[in-house]
Amino acid sequence: MKILKTFLKEKRNQAGLTQEEFADRAGVALTVIRKIEQGKGNLNLEKVNHVLSMFGHTLAPVAIKDIEPQIQDDESR
């Protein structure tokens, strides 16, 4: 499982867009893109899904207890 910040940054770079250009195209504030790419935890799911929809993806709410082991595995790599 790719971490959201890594996925978004890779996709944005593949598209050849700056954070500002990507925010404009996604219809969100630049701070939304920056928060996602910095791995901030306090994100608005609706805005994240708006950004991810550009790549045909969405996220659903998940309890942290359900993903905690996966996060630890990803961070140890």
SVG drawing of the C-alpha trace seen along z (x, -y; Angstrom):
<svg xmlns="http://www.w3.org/2000/svg" viewBox="-16 -28 29 33">
<polyline fill="none" stroke="black" stroke-width="0.4" points="0.0,0.0 1.4,-3.4 1.2,-6.2 -1.1,-8.9 1.6,-11.6 4.0,-9.5 1.2,-8.5 0.1,-12.1 3.6,-13.5 4.5,-10.9 1.3,-11.4 1.8,-15.2 5.4,-14.9 4.5,-12.5 2.0,-15.1 4.8,-17.7 2.9,-20.0 4.0,-22.3 2.0,-22.1 0.3,-25.4 -0.6,-24.2 -2.0,-21.0 -4.1,-22.7 -5.6,-25.0 -6.5,-22.0 -7.8,-20.1 -9.9,-23.0 -8.5,-23.1 -6.3,-25.5 -2.6,-25.1 -2.5,-24.4 -4.5,-21.2 -1.9,-19.8 0.9,-20.8 -0.7,-19.2 -1.2,-15.9 2.3,-15.8 3.8,-16.7 1.8,-13.8 -0.3,-15.9 -2.9,-14.0 -5.6,-16.6 -7.1,-16.5 -10.6,-17.0 -11.6,-13.7 -13.9,-15.5 -11.0,-17.6 -8.6,-14.7 -11.1,-12.7 -11.6,-15.7 -7.8,-15.7 -7.7,-11.9 -10.6,-11.8 -8.3,-13.4 -6.5,-10.0 -9.7,-7.8 -9.2,-7.1 -11.0,-7.9 -10.6,-7.1 -13.1,-6.0 -13.0,-6.6 -11.1,-3.9 -10.5,-3.4 -6.8,-3.8 -6.8,-0.5 -7.5,1.2 -4.5,-0.3 -2.0,-0.9 0.0,2.4 0.2,1.5 1.4,-2.0 4.2,-0.7 5.2,1.8 5.3,-1.0 7.4,-3.3 10.0,-0.6 10.8,-0.2"/>
</svg>
